[in-house]
Amino acid sequence: MRIIPRGSRLVIKPERTMEQRVGNLIIPETVTSLTEKDIRATVLEVGPGVRNPRTGITLAPDVEPGDKIVISKWAGSRMYVDRQEIMLIDVSEILAILGSETGQTV
């Protein structure tokens, strides 16, 4: 099923963290997710933007599908579609857009 966001909202897919090893200890994902404050995600769909009431011009979001972003742990609404976790967030909830050192987005 395809979800089309409205206004300045985005459909994103949060990245899953893997188990981490510290020496011979395996730290499961559930422990590390409780201590992390931010979530990395990939943008799946982008809404058309918000219309400026004075000028009538639609201001498009500055992200595109495929961009990697960082959001707060408590941002947006989580849901499951076709057994995959996705989130709906507003553009204002994006903390950063991840890019490489050459200026290209990752």
C-alpha positions as a Markdown table, in Angstrom:
| # | Residue | x | y | z |
|---|---|---|---|---|
| 1 | Met | 0.0 | 0.0 | 0.0 |
| 2 | Arg | 1.3 | 3.4 | -0.9 |
| 3 | Ile | 0.8 | 6.3 | 1.6 |
| 4 | Ile | 0.8 | 9.8 | 0.1 |
| 5 | Pro | 1.5 | 12.5 | 2.8 |
| 6 | Arg | -0.4 | 15.8 | 2.8 |
| 7 | Gly | 1.0 | 19.3 | 3.3 |
| 8 | Ser | 4.5 | 19.4 | 4.7 |
| 9 | Arg | 4.5 | 15.8 | 6.0 |
| 10 | Leu | 6.9 | 13.0 | 5.2 |
| 11 | Val | 6.7 | 9.2 | 5.2 |
| 12 | Ile | 9.9 | 7.8 | 6.6 |
| 13 | Lys | 11.3 | 4.4 | 7.4 |
| 14 | Pro | 13.4 | 4.3 | 10.6 |
| 15 | Glu | 16.6 | 2.4 | 10.5 |
| 16 | Arg | 17.0 | -0.6 | 12.7 |
| 17 | Thr | 20.0 | -0.8 | 14.9 |
| 18 | Met | 21.9 | -4.0 | 15.1 |
| 19 | Glu | 23.2 | -5.8 | 18.2 |
| 20 | Gln | 26.5 | -4.3 | 19.4 |
| 21 | Arg | 29.5 | -6.1 | 20.8 |
| 22 | Val | 31.6 | -4.8 | 23.6 |
| 23 | Gly | 34.4 | -7.3 | 24.1 |
| 24 | Asn | 32.7 | -10.6 | 24.5 |
| 25 | Leu | 29.4 | -9.1 | 25.6 |
| 26 | Ile | 26.5 | -8.7 | 23.2 |
| 27 | Ile | 24.3 | -5.7 | 23.9 |
| 28 | Pro | 20.9 | -6.3 | 22.4 |
| 29 | Glu | 19.0 | -3.7 | 20.4 |
| 30 | Thr | 16.4 | -3.2 | 23.1 |
| 31 | Val | 19.0 | -1.9 | 25.6 |
| 32 | Thr | 20.7 | 0.5 | 23.1 |
| 33 | Ser | 17.4 | 1.9 | 21.8 |
| 34 | Leu | 16.5 | 3.0 | 25.4 |
| 35 | Thr | 19.6 | 5.1 | 25.6 |
| 36 | Glu | 19.5 | 6.6 | 22.1 |
| 37 | Lys | 17.8 | 10.0 | 21.8 |
| 38 | Asp | 17.8 | 10.4 | 18.0 |
| 39 | Ile | 16.6 | 8.1 | 15.2 |
| 40 | Arg | 18.1 | 7.9 | 11.7 |
| 41 | Ala | 15.6 | 7.3 | 8.9 |
| 42 | Thr | 15.2 | 7.2 | 5.1 |
| 43 | Val | 12.6 | 9.5 | 3.4 |
| 44 | Leu | 10.1 | 7.4 | 1.4 |
| 45 | Glu | 7.5 | 10.0 | 0.3 |
| 46 | Val | 7.3 | 13.8 | 0.5 |
| 47 | Gly | 4.2 | 15.8 | 0.7 |
| 48 | Pro | 3.6 | 18.7 | -1.8 |
| 49 | Gly | 4.3 | 21.4 | 0.8 |
| 50 | Val | 2.4 | 24.2 | 2.5 |
| 51 | Arg | 0.7 | 27.1 | 0.7 |
| 52 | Asn | 1.7 | 30.6 | 1.8 |
| 53 | Pro | -1.7 | 32.3 | 2.5 |
| 54 | Arg | -0.5 | 35.8 | 1.4 |
| 55 | Thr | 1.2 | 34.9 | -1.8 |
| 56 | Gly | -0.5 | 31.6 | -2.7 |
| 57 | Ile | 2.8 | 30.0 | -3.5 |
| 58 | Thr | 3.4 | 26.4 | -2.3 |
| 59 | Leu | 6.6 | 26.1 | -0.4 |
| 60 | Ala | 8.0 | 22.6 | -1.1 |
| 61 | Pro | 9.9 | 20.7 | 1.6 |
| 62 | Asp | 13.7 | 20.7 | 1.2 |
| 63 | Val | 14.1 | 16.9 | 1.4 |
| 64 | Glu | 13.6 | 14.3 | -1.4 |
| 65 | Pro | 12.8 | 10.6 | -1.3 |
| 66 | Gly | 15.9 | 8.6 | -0.5 |
| 67 | Asp | 17.5 | 11.3 | 1.8 |
| 68 | Lys | 18.8 | 10.1 | 5.1 |
| 69 | Ile | 17.6 | 12.2 | 8.1 |
| 70 | Val | 17.9 | 12.4 | 11.9 |
| 71 | Ile | 14.7 | 13.0 | 13.9 |
| 72 | Ser | 14.0 | 13.0 | 17.6 |
| 73 | Lys | 13.0 | 9.7 | 19.3 |
| 74 | Trp | 9.5 | 11.0 | 20.1 |
| 75 | Ala | 8.8 | 12.7 | 16.8 |
| 76 | Gly | 5.9 | 11.7 | 14.5 |
| 77 | Ser | 3.4 | 8.9 | 14.4 |
| 78 | Arg | 4.4 | 5.3 | 14.0 |
| 79 | Met | 2.4 | 2.7 | 12.1 |
| 80 | Tyr | 2.9 | -0.6 | 10.4 |
| 81 | Val | 2.1 | -1.1 | 6.7 |
| 82 | Asp | 2.7 | -4.4 | 5.0 |
| 83 | Arg | 4.5 | -5.6 | 8.1 |
| 84 | Gln | 7.0 | -2.7 | 7.9 |
| 85 | Glu | 7.4 | 0.1 | 10.4 |
| 86 | Ile | 7.0 | 3.5 | 8.9 |
| 87 | Met | 6.5 | 7.0 | 10.5 |
| 88 | Leu | 4.6 | 10.1 | 9.5 |
| 89 | Ile | 6.4 | 13.3 | 10.5 |
| 90 | Asp | 6.3 | 17.0 | 9.8 |
| 91 | Val | 9.2 | 18.6 | 8.0 |
| 92 | Ser | 9.8 | 20.8 | 11.1 |
| 93 | Glu | 10.6 | 17.7 | 13.2 |
| 94 | Ile | 13.8 | 16.9 | 11.1 |
| 95 | Leu | 16.9 | 17.7 | 13.2 |
| 96 | Ala | 19.4 | 17.1 | 10.4 |
| 97 | Ile | 19.9 | 15.8 | 6.8 |
| 98 | Leu | 22.8 | 13.5 | 6.7 |
| 99 | Gly | 25.3 | 14.1 | 3.9 |
| 100 | Ser | 28.8 | 13.0 | 2.9 |
| 101 | Glu | 31.9 | 15.3 | 3.1 |
| 102 | Thr | 31.5 | 16.2 | -0.6 |
| 103 | Gly | 28.2 | 17.8 | 0.1 |
| 104 | Gln | 26.1 | 15.0 | -1.4 |
| 105 | Thr | 23.4 | 13.5 | 0.7 |
| 106 | Val | 24.1 | 9.9 | 1.8 |
